[in-house]
Structure formats: C-alpha cells, structure tokens
Amino acid sequence: MDGLGKLTAYFVEDADQQSRRNLVCMRAKWFSTRAPVITDIPLEQLFPAGAMVAIDGIAVCDSDAKGLRRKTIELAELSKAPFEMPHPAAIKCEHTAFIGARSALPLSDGVGQVDVAKYQTRVGMEEIEELLRAAGFATNNVVQVNAYCVGRDGEMRHLMRDCPIRTSYFSFLGPACKGAYVSRLPIPGQAISIDTSQAETHNARNGR
C-alpha cells in the first residue's frame, strides 16, 4: 500500500463531519507513512447498489526496492481543513509528483456567494502551482487535472464556469482534464475541488 502515490475515494456518507473524520483516520492506518495524497468525493450512491465506498489509486515505484527518493511536500500557508489531515498535500518521487484535492478553505470574509466558485478555483490553482514549485515542477509539467464541481447534471455552465481560470495557469493548450458534477463536497461551503492526477518532468516522459 505504501507504493501508492495518489488515492481517490468515492463514498456514500452523511454530511456529518465527525463521520468524515473517522473515515479519514481509519484509512490512514492502512499506510506506514503519510503517503499517498488524497482526494475524497462524496456521492449519493455507488454501483453496485448497496456499495458504500469505491477506491482507485495510482501506484509509484517502491522507493525501498528501487532506491527512489520519495518526498512529502507541505506548505504552512495552504488552506486548512476543519481537522488535521494525516496525509500530505503533495508527494514527489523522482520525476513524478502527485497533488491531492485543493480548494479555498475556510472562505475568506467578504467573498460574495456569487463569486465563491471563482474564488475557490483561483485559490486552489494557486496552491497547486505553489506545491508544484516546491517539488521542483511547473504547471506545464501537469499530465491531468481533475475538477469536481458542485452543480446540476446537464447544466454545462456549472462545469465550465471556472474553466478559463483553470486554463489560465498553463502556457499551452493545457493537460488532460476530467470534470464531474457532484451534489456536494466533503467540507461545507466547498464549490469545487481540484487535484492533479500526475505531474511529470520531461525526463520521466522520455523514460530517462
């Protein structure tokens, strides 16, 4: 399990933050280190019927077996969750980096309700940029961005409303992007959650 670089959990849960905290703490016991980075997405239901949790992960080479250096990336000025997270904001393993879900939490005073999604998008992207820089990467090293937006299925404006903000952080056409509607996100007040599945240097892409 410690070979995982990024884990995404889709789960059916109540809006109770204590239940969320219990889930996070229980899952952290699976790992002997603070890795991997985490993105949690609550859903109304999963397939098959009755399923409560679905998990996918992206593995990296075993640092002990391959002699690769793994480094956790933390920055003091990042947005804070309502409780301490046992997982790092980002990890770096040689030529690859993973960044967990980012958003603007808690909300700053004076941010109007209409501008919440735009504000959270910009802060989330700025934090991703800062984490990449701390790991020795740039936004143009990002392979894929995932955006989970609170909105109504079929209302494209909910998914696309902040796309220009996200794409403005890339100097080319941008990485692959996955967007999904959700009815809510893990922390009250969240309008969008953004992460990067993977960032690679050119050396990694060329196999060197």
C-alpha positions in Angstrom: 0.0 0.0 0.0 2.9 2.4 0.7 3.7 2.2 -3.1 0.6 4.3 -3.8 1.2 7.9 -4.9 -2.4 9.1 -5.1 -5.7 7.7 -3.8 -9.2 8.8 -4.7 -12.1 7.6 -2.6 -15.8 7.9 -3.7 -18.1 7.2 -0.8 -21.7 7.4 0.3 -21.8 9.3 3.6 -23.9 11.8 5.7 -22.8 15.4 5.9 -21.6 14.7 9.4 -18.0 15.9 9.7 -17.3 13.5 12.5 -18.1 10.6 10.3 -15.9 12.1 7.7 -13.1 12.5 10.2 -13.5 8.9 11.4 -13.2 7.6 7.8 -10.0 9.7 7.2 -8.4 8.4 10.4 -9.3 4.8 9.7 -7.9 4.9 6.2 -4.7 6.5 7.3 -3.9 3.3 9.3 -3.5 1.4 6.0 -0.2 3.2 5.4 3.0 3.1 7.4 3.9 6.6 6.0 1.9 9.7 5.4 1.7 9.0 1.6 -0.3 8.9 -0.5 -2.1 12.2 -1.3 -5.9 12.0 -1.1 -9.0 13.2 -2.9 -12.3 12.4 -1.3 -15.6 12.7 -3.3 -19.0 12.1 -1.6 -21.7 10.7 -3.9 -25.4 10.0 -3.4 -25.0 6.4 -4.5 -22.5 3.9 -5.9 -22.6 0.9 -8.2 -23.5 -1.8 -7.4 -26.5 -1.0 -5.2 -25.5 -1.0 -1.5 -21.9 -0.2 -2.1 -20.6 2.4 0.4 -17.0 3.1 -0.8 -15.2 2.8 -4.2 -11.4 3.5 -4.3 -8.9 3.9 -7.0 -5.2 4.5 -6.7 -2.1 5.4 -8.8 0.9 3.5 -7.8 4.5 4.7 -7.9 7.7 2.5 -7.8 8.5 1.1 -4.4 11.1 3.6 -3.0 12.8 0.9 -0.9 13.0 -1.6 -3.7 14.1 0.7 -6.4 16.2 3.2 -4.5 14.0 6.1 -5.5 13.6 9.1 -3.3 10.1 9.9 -2.1 9.5 13.3 -0.5 6.3 14.7 1.1 5.5 18.4 0.3 3.9 20.6 2.9 3.4 24.3 2.9 2.3 26.2 6.0 0.2 28.8 4.1 -2.1 26.2 2.5 -5.9 26.3 3.1 -6.8 24.2 6.2 -9.5 21.5 6.5 -11.7 21.5 9.6 -9.4 18.9 11.2 -5.8 17.8 10.7 -5.3 15.6 7.7 -3.0 12.6 8.2 -1.9 12.7 4.5 0.4 15.1 2.8 -0.7 17.8 0.4 1.7 16.5 -2.3 4.4 13.9 -2.8 7.4 13.7 -5.1 9.0 10.5 -6.3 12.0 11.2 -8.6 10.5 12.7 -11.8 6.8 12.4 -10.8 4.6 14.4 -8.4 1.1 13.9 -7.1 -1.1 16.6 -5.6 -4.3 15.9 -3.5 -7.5 17.9 -3.6 -7.2 21.7 -3.2 -9.8 24.4 -2.6 -10.1 27.6 -0.6 -11.0 26.7 2.9 -12.1 28.3 5.1 -13.7 31.0 2.9 -12.3 34.5 3.4 -14.6 37.2 4.7 -16.1 39.5 2.1 -16.3 36.8 -0.7 -19.8 37.2 -2.1 -21.8 34.0 -2.7 -21.8 34.6 -6.5 -18.0 34.6 -6.5 -17.4 31.6 -4.2 -16.7 29.1 -7.0 -14.3 31.5 -8.8 -12.5 32.4 -5.6 -12.1 28.7 -4.6 -10.9 27.8 -8.2 -8.3 30.5 -8.2 -7.0 29.7 -4.7 -7.0 26.0 -5.5 -5.0 26.5 -8.6 -2.6 28.9 -6.8 -2.0 26.2 -4.2 -1.4 23.6 -6.8 1.1 25.9 -8.5 2.9 26.6 -5.2 3.1 22.8 -4.4 4.4 22.1 -7.8 7.1 24.8 -7.4 8.1 23.4 -4.0 8.5 20.0 -5.6 10.6 21.4 -8.5 7.9 21.3 -11.1 5.9 23.8 -13.1 2.2 23.8 -14.1 3.2 22.8 -17.6 4.5 19.5 -16.2 1.0 18.5 -15.2 -0.4 15.5 -17.1 -4.0 15.6 -15.9 -6.2 17.9 -13.8 -9.4 16.7 -12.2 -12.2 19.2 -11.2 -15.2 18.2 -9.1 -17.8 20.9 -9.2 -21.0 21.3 -7.2 -23.7 21.8 -9.7 -26.6 20.3 -11.5 -26.1 17.5 -14.0 -26.8 18.7 -17.5 -26.1 22.4 -16.6 -22.8 22.8 -18.6 -22.4 26.3 -17.1 -21.7 24.8 -13.7 -18.9 22.7 -15.1 -17.5 25.3 -17.4 -17.9 28.4 -15.3 -14.4 28.4 -13.9 -12.6 26.6 -16.8 -11.0 29.9 -18.1 -9.5 30.4 -14.6 -8.0 26.8 -14.5 -6.6 27.0 -18.1 -5.0 30.4 -17.4 -2.4 28.6 -15.3 -1.0 26.8 -18.3 1.0 28.4 -21.2 0.0 25.7 -23.7 -3.4 24.1 -24.5 -3.3 22.5 -21.1 -3.2 19.0 -19.7 -5.9 16.4 -20.0 -8.9 17.4 -17.8 -11.6 15.4 -16.1 -14.7 17.3 -14.9 -17.5 15.9 -12.9 -20.7 17.1 -11.3 -21.3 16.3 -7.6 -24.2 17.3 -5.4 -21.8 18.3 -2.6 -18.2 18.1 -1.5 -16.7 16.8 1.8 -16.5 20.1 3.6 -19.4 22.5 3.9 -19.0 25.5 1.7 -16.9 23.8 -0.9 -18.0 24.6 -4.5 -15.1 23.0 -6.3 -12.3 20.5 -5.6 -9.2 20.4 -7.9 -6.3 17.9 -8.0 -3.6 16.7 -10.3 -3.5 13.1 -11.1 0.1 13.3 -12.0 2.9 15.8 -13.0 6.0 14.6 -14.8 9.2 16.1 -15.9 10.3 15.6 -19.5 12.9 13.1 -18.3 10.1 10.9 -17.0 8.1 11.1 -20.2 11.2 10.2 -22.2 12.0 7.3 -20.0 15.2 8.7 -18.6 
